[in-house]
Amino acid sequence: MPQNKIEIRPLKRTELAEFWQLAFSNPNAEWTKWNGPYFHDQLPSRKAFLTTVGPNEWLNNPYRWVIIFNHQIVGALSAYFDDGQIKRWLEVGITIYTSALWGNHIGTTALKLWLSHLFNDVTDLPHIGFTTWSGNKRMMALGEHIGMKLEGRIRQVRYWQGHYYDSVKYGILRDEWLLTTYAH
């Protein structure tokens, strides 16, 4: 049986339309119910993505890459500075857009590759983390599975569908990451 190949890389200009179709064409896609749904973010239109958002925010951006599974784009990775222009607090995000692929450990492999890439090639910061909400059990399990620590929980501050959820923060130190088997 052939092995499933997972890799991460920058988005190519020729893939902008394909990526928009996968990621943003359906405002009711399952992933939108788990990726900070309480923010009520608007997805970019095709025109906006192809002319402005994609070229300006996705191309040649070391903080936004795509996840490739068996030679197809299936998701995205991001990194951003939680402290704005100070640039000492790096947070990451991950989305697998096709819910039928969830549970296949694509996100696990991709996030390991992303953290290694960020620590080894992009930043010399001592810490990388992510923020999610207590309703997103998969994301919390992903962080714990790859060795990240629960570093903070702000109780009942995320309101979604009539219920309050906790905001939760996970992180890992460079020194801890280098001790994992995933770091190289």
HELIX and SHEET records of a PDB file:
HELIX    1   1 ARG A   13  GLU A   15  5                                   3    
HELIX    2   2 LEU A   16  PHE A   24  1                                   9    
HELIX    3   3 GLU A   30  LYS A   33  5                                   4    
HELIX    4   4 PRO A   37  PHE A   39  5                                   3    
HELIX    5   5 ARG A   46  ALA A   48  1                                   3    
HELIX    6   6 PHE A   49  TRP A   58  3                                  10    
HELIX    7   7 GLY A   84  ILE A   86  5                                   3    
HELIX    8   8 SER A   99  LEU A  101  5                                   3    
HELIX    9   9 ILE A  106  HIS A  117  1                                  12    
HELIX   10  10 LEU A  118  VAL A  122  3                                   5    
HELIX   11  11 LYS A  137  HIS A  145  1                                   9    
HELIX   12  12 ARG A  174  LEU A  179  1                                   6    
SHEET    1   A 7 ILE A   6  ARG A   9  0                                        
SHEET    2   A 7 ARG A  64  PHE A  69 -1                                        
SHEET    3   A 7 GLN A  72  PHE A  81 -1                                        
SHEET    4   A 7 LEU A  90  ILE A  96 -1                                        
SHEET    5   A 7 HIS A 127  TRP A 133  1                                        
SHEET    6   A 7 HIS A 163  LEU A 173 -1                                        
SHEET    7   A 7 LYS A 149  TRP A 160 -1                                        
END                                                                             
